[in-house]
Amino acid sequence: MGPHRPTPELPRHLEQLYTRFPFARSFADDPIAALRPLARDPKRAEIAGIFASTLAIGNTTAIRGAIGRLAALVDDDVLGLVDPSRAAELRRDLRGFRHRWIRGDQLAFLGERLGAYYARAPSLERAFADGLAEGGFARGLDALARVLRGTEGPAGARRPPRGYVTLFPSPLDPGHSAAKRLTLFVRWMVRARYPDLGVWRTIPTGELRVPLDQHVHWIAYHLGLTGRRSRSWAAVEEVSEALRRIDPVDPVRYDFVLCHTGISGDCPKERDLAVCGPCSVRPDCRLWRPTRGAA
Ligand code: SF4
C-alpha cells in the first residue's frame, strides 16, 4: 500500500468543514473559553494561558474543571499567581490542588518561575521570539520550556518540586516530543482570529505549528497530512507543512475544528455511515477512499 496523500479537493472540503462547524458548541467545551475574557489584557492572558495550557491534560471537561478550581483558589487574581511577594501564600493556597498528575506545589513553582522571569522581561513572547529567530519554531518552544522549567535559575534559587521539569517537554529533548501544550499556548497567544487571543504581535501566524493532540493526529493521518503513526515532533512538522501548503498565512486555521471534530464525537474514528455521511472530508478520509489502508 502506497502512502496516503491528501486529495486535490481537500482544501475545499476543509473549508466546508470549517464554515459548517458549530463553533459555539465546541468553544464552550474548550479551555480557551476561560481565556477569551482576558484577550484585551495581554499580561493576564499570557499568565492565565500558560497555567491553562499546563493543565491541558485529559478530557476537556476535566481540564475546564481544573482551570476553574485553580481560579477559585486564587480568587481569580491572575497577577497574584506571579507576584513574588505572595509566593508563600500561593504555595499554601494550592497545597491540596490536583489535576491528573499535576500538583499544586508544581503550579506554585510555575508562578515563582514566571515572577522571576517577569522581573527581567515584559512577556514570554520575548523568549519565544529570540528562540524562533535563532533556530525556528522548535527552538522557540525550547526557549519557552527552559524559562518555565527553571533549571537555569540563579545560584541559590529554590529547586523545582518533584516531577515539575517534565511538565514542559521540548521538541529538542532527546524524545523529540510533540510538545502539544506549549504549541497550543503559542497558538492562543499568536493567532488573533477567533477563537484565539492574538496578544503576541511580533510572531507571524505563518510560523505556527499545529498542536498535535490525539484527535488532530488521528484525522491528520487519515486525511494524508502525515504518514507518521506516532505523535512526534516530526509528525507536527509534517502536518504543519501540509496545512501550510493549503494556507501559508494561517496554517493552523483548521486546528480547532479538527480537534473538536474528534472531541465532540462528530468523527467516530471508524466507518459509520450514519455519522460519517455528512462529514465534509469523507471523500478525503483514508477509511472511505478506494485505496484504503489500514485504519
Ligand atoms: S469520514 Fe468519518 S471517520 Fe473519516 S474523518 Fe469524517 S467522520 Fe471521521
Residues whose N, C-alpha, C, O or C-beta is under 5 A from the ligand:
A	BS01	SF4	D266 C267 P268 K269 E270 V275 C276 C279 V281 R282 C285
